[in-house]
Amino acid sequence: MTRAAPPRRLVFLGTPQMAVQPLRALVDAGFDVALVVTRIDKRRGRGSELMPSPVKAAALELGLPVSHSVDDVLAVGADLGVVVAFGQLIKPHVLDVLPMVNLHFSLLPRWRGAAPVERALLAGDSETGVCLMRLEEGLDTGPVYRSVVVPIGPATTGDELRRELVEVGTSMLVDELRAGLPEPAPQVGEATYAAKLQPEELRIDWTKSPVEIDRLVRLGGAWTTLHGKRLKVARAELADRDAPPSDELRGDRVGGLRLVTVQPEGRAVMAFEAFARGAHLEAVEQLGR
C-alpha cells in the first residue's frame, strides 16, 4: 500500500467533548499542532458567564493557540487539517489551500451529517463505526482512508457508544497519521443523513413500541410528563418487547418498559421506587399529560 509522508504540522478543528480525546492524543503522539479552531464562547448558567467549548478548554490547558476563525488555519504553515465534530462546513477556498481529514462517527455513507451516533442508535442499527475520510466541500462525501466497525448491543447507551467510538477513532487517527495516509477509497452504498436532534424528539411518544422508546431512553435525555410536570427517564429496562404501546404507569411498568431511574423536575436522578414513594402515586397513572 502506497502511503503519503506523515504530516509534520497540523491544525485541529473541533468543538464538543468527543473531540477532546483526539486532540490530546495528537499532542501526546508528538504532532505539532500549530492552531486549534473551535466555536466562539457561549453564555451558560444563571450568571450568563461565557464558557469555552470543551476543545478550547483542552487546547488552552495544553498551551495551544486557539482561534474562532477557520481562515486563520491558512496562516500557520500547516500541511494538514484534522477535523473532529467541528460543526461547520469548511469553505472551498480553505480546502483548496490546506488538505483536511475528518474523523466521522459512522460507517459512511450511512449517517452523514451532524448526529450520526444518535441516529444510528434511534434507528436500531446493530453496528456503526468510525471513518477517517478526506474532507470535501460536500457534507461528509469524501473518500475514506480507513474505517472500523463498532457493534451496538441491545442495551448499549448513547454515552457508552460515544466513548467506544471516540476510543476507536482516536487510535485509528493517530495510527494513520503516523504511518502516512494511504490512497482513500470512494464511499459505496446508499447515503443516509443524520439531522441534528431537536429537543422535542427527546419527548417520549407513548404510542410508539417499547423497543423504540427503549432506544430513546438509552440515547439519554428522554422525558415525559406526569401531573403536568416534566419527568426524565434516566434508565429503563425492556421487560416485554412485544407489549402493545401504553401510556399507563402501573407500579414501575409502562407497557413493555420497566422504569429504573428517573429525574423529577428540579431534582436529582433517583431510583424510581424512591420517586414513587415520595410522589404518592396512584395504582394507575397516565404519562404524557
C-alpha positions as CSV (number, residue, x, y, z in Angstrom):
1,M,0.0,0.0,0.0
2,T,1.4,3.4,-1.1
3,R,1.3,6.0,1.7
4,A,2.0,9.7,1.8
5,A,4.6,11.1,4.0
6,P,3.4,11.7,7.6
7,P,2.2,15.2,8.2
8,R,4.6,17.5,10.1
9,R,2.5,20.4,11.2
10,L,-1.3,20.2,11.9
11,V,-4.2,22.4,12.6
12,F,-7.2,20.9,14.6
13,L,-10.8,21.9,14.2
14,G,-13.3,20.6,16.7
15,T,-15.8,21.7,19.4
16,P,-17.6,19.1,21.7
17,Q,-16.2,16.7,24.3
18,M,-16.0,13.9,21.7
19,A,-13.2,15.9,20.0
20,V,-11.1,16.4,23.1
21,Q,-9.5,12.9,23.3
22,P,-8.3,13.0,19.6
23,L,-6.7,16.4,20.2
24,R,-4.9,15.3,23.3
25,A,-3.8,12.1,21.6
26,L,-2.3,14.0,18.7
27,V,-0.3,16.2,21.1
28,D,0.8,13.2,23.2
29,A,1.9,11.4,19.9
30,G,4.3,14.3,19.2
31,F,2.4,16.0,16.4
32,D,3.0,19.8,16.1
33,V,-0.5,21.3,16.5
34,A,0.0,24.8,15.3
35,L,-3.5,26.0,15.9
36,V,-6.9,24.9,17.3
37,V,-10.1,26.3,15.8
38,T,-13.4,26.0,17.6
39,R,-16.7,27.8,18.1
40,I,-16.9,31.1,20.0
41,D,-17.6,31.0,23.7
42,K,-21.2,30.7,24.7
43,R,-23.1,32.2,27.7
44,R,-24.3,29.5,30.0
45,G,-25.7,29.3,33.6
46,R,-27.6,31.7,35.7
47,G,-24.9,34.3,35.6
48,S,-24.6,34.1,31.8
49,E,-20.9,33.5,32.1
50,L,-19.0,33.0,28.9
51,M,-17.9,29.4,28.7
52,P,-15.4,28.0,26.2
53,S,-16.1,24.8,24.2
54,P,-14.6,21.6,25.6
55,V,-12.0,21.7,22.8
56,K,-11.0,25.3,23.6
57,A,-10.6,24.5,27.3
58,A,-8.4,21.5,26.5
59,A,-6.3,23.4,24.0
60,L,-5.6,26.2,26.5
61,E,-4.7,23.6,29.1
62,L,-2.2,22.1,26.6
63,G,-0.8,25.6,25.8
64,L,-2.0,25.6,22.2
65,P,-3.1,28.7,20.3
66,V,-6.9,29.0,19.7
67,S,-8.9,30.8,17.1
68,H,-12.6,31.1,16.2
69,S,-12.0,31.8,12.5
70,V,-11.4,29.0,10.1
71,D,-9.5,31.2,7.7
72,D,-6.7,31.5,10.3
73,V,-5.6,28.0,9.5
74,L,-4.1,29.3,6.3
75,A,-1.5,31.5,8.1
76,V,0.3,29.0,10.3
77,G,2.2,26.9,7.8
78,A,0.3,23.6,8.4
79,D,0.4,20.8,5.9
80,L,-2.8,19.0,7.2
81,G,-6.0,19.9,9.0
82,V,-7.7,17.4,11.3
83,V,-11.5,17.9,11.8
84,V,-13.4,16.2,14.6
85,A,-17.1,17.2,15.2
86,F,-16.4,20.8,14.3
87,G,-20.0,21.6,13.5
88,Q,-19.3,23.8,10.5
89,L,-18.7,23.2,6.8
90,I,-15.2,24.2,5.6
91,K,-15.3,26.6,2.7
92,P,-13.7,25.7,-0.6
93,H,-11.1,28.4,-0.6
94,V,-9.7,26.9,2.6
95,L,-9.7,23.3,1.2
96,D,-8.1,24.5,-2.0
97,V,-5.0,25.5,0.1
98,L,-4.9,23.1,3.0
99,P,-5.9,19.4,2.7
100,M,-8.0,18.1,5.6
101,V,-9.2,14.8,7.1
102,N,-12.3,14.3,9.0
103,L,-12.9,11.7,11.8
104,H,-16.6,10.9,11.4
105,F,-18.5,8.7,13.8
106,S,-20.4,6.4,11.4
107,L,-19.9,3.9,8.6
108,L,-20.1,6.3,5.6
109,P,-22.2,6.8,3.5
110,R,-24.7,5.8,6.2
111,W,-25.4,8.7,8.6
112,R,-23.7,11.7,7.0
113,G,-24.3,14.8,9.0
114,A,-24.5,16.3,12.4
115,A,-25.9,13.5,14.6
116,P,-24.6,10.1,13.4
117,V,-24.3,8.5,16.8
118,E,-27.8,9.5,17.9
119,R,-29.5,8.5,14.6
120,A,-27.8,5.1,14.5
121,L,-29.0,4.3,18.0
122,L,-32.5,5.5,17.4
123,A,-32.8,3.6,14.1
124,G,-31.9,0.3,15.9
125,D,-28.7,-0.2,13.9
126,S,-26.8,-3.3,15.0
127,E,-23.5,-1.7,14.2
128,T,-21.9,1.6,13.4
129,G,-18.3,2.7,13.3
130,V,-15.7,5.4,12.6
131,C,-14.4,6.6,9.3
132,L,-11.3,8.7,8.6
133,M,-12.1,10.5,5.4
134,R,-10.7,13.2,3.1
135,L,-12.7,16.4,3.6
136,E,-14.5,17.8,0.6
137,E,-16.9,20.7,0.1
138,G,-20.0,18.3,0.3
139,L,-21.4,17.1,3.6
140,D,-19.3,14.0,4.6
141,T,-19.0,12.9,0.9
142,G,-15.2,12.5,0.8
143,P,-13.3,9.2,0.1
144,V,-12.4,7.1,3.1
145,Y,-8.9,6.2,4.2
146,R,-9.9,3.7,6.8
147,S,-13.0,2.6,8.8
148,V,-13.5,0.5,11.9
149,V,-16.8,-1.2,12.7
150,V,-18.2,-0.9,16.2
151,P,-21.2,-3.1,17.3
152,I,-24.3,-1.6,19.0
153,G,-25.5,-4.1,21.7
154,P,-29.2,-4.4,22.7
155,A,-28.5,-2.5,25.9
156,T,-25.8,-0.1,24.7
157,T,-26.4,3.5,25.8
158,G,-25.6,6.7,24.0
159,D,-22.8,7.5,26.4
160,E,-21.3,4.1,26.1
161,L,-21.4,4.2,22.3
162,R,-19.8,7.6,22.2
163,R,-17.0,6.6,24.5
164,E,-16.2,3.5,22.4
165,L,-16.3,5.4,19.1
166,V,-14.0,8.1,20.4
167,E,-11.6,5.5,21.7
168,V,-11.5,3.5,18.5
169,G,-11.4,6.6,16.3
170,T,-8.6,8.3,18.3
171,S,-6.4,5.2,18.0
172,M,-7.2,4.9,14.2
173,L,-6.4,8.6,13.6
174,V,-3.1,8.6,15.4
175,D,-2.0,5.3,13.7
176,E,-2.9,6.5,10.2
177,L,-1.2,9.9,10.6
178,R,1.9,8.3,12.0
179,A,2.1,5.8,9.1
180,G,1.2,8.4,6.4
181,L,-2.2,8.4,4.8
182,P,-3.0,5.8,2.1
183,E,-4.9,6.4,-1.1
184,P,-8.6,6.8,0.0
185,A,-11.4,4.8,-1.4
186,P,-14.7,6.2,-2.6
187,Q,-17.8,5.7,-0.4
188,V,-20.0,2.8,-1.5
189,G,-23.7,2.3,-0.7
190,E,-26.8,4.3,-0.1
191,A,-26.4,7.6,1.7
192,T,-28.5,8.4,4.7
193,Y,-28.4,11.7,6.6
194,A,-28.2,12.3,10.3
195,A,-30.0,15.6,11.0
196,K,-29.3,17.3,14.3
197,L,-31.5,16.0,17.1
198,Q,-34.2,18.5,18.0
199,P,-35.2,18.9,21.7
200,E,-38.8,17.8,21.0
201,E,-37.5,14.5,19.7
202,L,-36.5,13.6,23.2
203,R,-40.1,13.7,24.4
204,I,-41.4,10.1,24.8
205,D,-44.2,9.3,22.4
206,W,-46.1,6.6,24.3
207,T,-47.9,5.5,21.1
208,K,-44.6,4.0,19.9
209,S,-43.4,0.5,20.6
210,P,-41.5,-0.4,23.8
211,V,-38.4,-1.1,21.6
212,E,-38.5,2.3,20.1
213,I,-38.9,4.0,23.5
214,D,-36.1,1.9,24.9
215,R,-33.8,3.2,22.3
216,L,-34.7,6.8,23.1
217,V,-34.1,6.3,26.8
218,R,-30.7,4.6,26.1
219,L,-29.8,7.7,24.0
220,G,-30.1,9.9,27.0
221,G,-32.3,12.9,27.9
222,A,-35.7,11.2,27.2
223,W,-38.6,12.8,29.1
224,T,-42.3,12.7,29.6
225,T,-44.8,14.5,31.9
226,L,-46.6,13.4,35.0
227,H,-49.2,15.6,36.7
228,G,-48.2,18.4,34.3
229,K,-44.6,18.3,35.3
230,R,-41.6,17.1,33.4
231,L,-40.2,13.7,34.3
232,K,-36.9,12.5,32.8
233,V,-36.5,8.8,32.3
234,A,-32.8,8.2,33.0
235,R,-32.8,4.5,32.8
236,A,-35.4,1.8,31.9
237,E,-35.4,-1.9,31.1
238,L,-37.1,-3.6,28.2
239,A,-39.4,-6.1,30.0
240,D,-41.6,-7.1,27.1
241,R,-40.6,-6.0,23.6
242,D,-43.9,-7.3,22.2
243,A,-46.2,-5.5,24.6
244,P,-48.6,-3.0,23.0
245,P,-48.0,0.7,23.3
246,S,-49.3,2.2,26.5
247,D,-49.1,5.5,28.5
248,E,-50.4,3.9,31.7
249,L,-48.0,3.7,34.6
250,R,-48.8,0.7,36.7
251,G,-46.2,0.2,39.5
252,D,-42.9,0.6,37.8
253,R,-44.2,-0.6,34.4
254,V,-45.3,1.4,31.3
255,G,-46.4,-1.1,28.7
256,G,-43.3,-3.2,28.0
257,L,-40.9,-0.9,29.9
258,R,-39.8,-1.0,33.5
259,L,-38.7,2.4,34.9
260,V,-35.4,2.1,36.8
261,T,-34.2,5.6,37.5
262,V,-36.0,9.0,36.9
263,Q,-35.3,12.7,37.4
264,P,-38.3,14.7,38.5
265,E,-38.4,18.4,37.5
266,G,-35.9,20.4,39.6
267,R,-34.5,17.4,41.4
268,A,-31.7,14.9,41.1
269,V,-31.8,11.5,39.4
270,M,-33.2,8.9,41.8
271,A,-34.4,5.3,41.8
272,F,-38.0,5.0,40.5
273,E,-39.1,3.3,43.7
274,A,-38.0,6.3,45.8
275,F,-39.7,8.7,43.5
276,A,-42.9,6.7,43.6
277,R,-43.0,6.7,47.4
278,G,-42.4,10.4,47.6
279,A,-44.9,11.2,44.9
280,H,-47.7,9.0,46.4
281,L,-48.6,7.6,43.0
282,E,-52.0,6.0,42.4
283,A,-52.2,2.4,41.2
284,V,-52.6,3.7,37.7
285,E,-51.2,7.0,36.4
286,Q,-51.2,8.4,32.9
287,L,-47.9,9.7,31.5
288,G,-47.5,12.4,28.9
289,R,-50.2,14.8,30.3
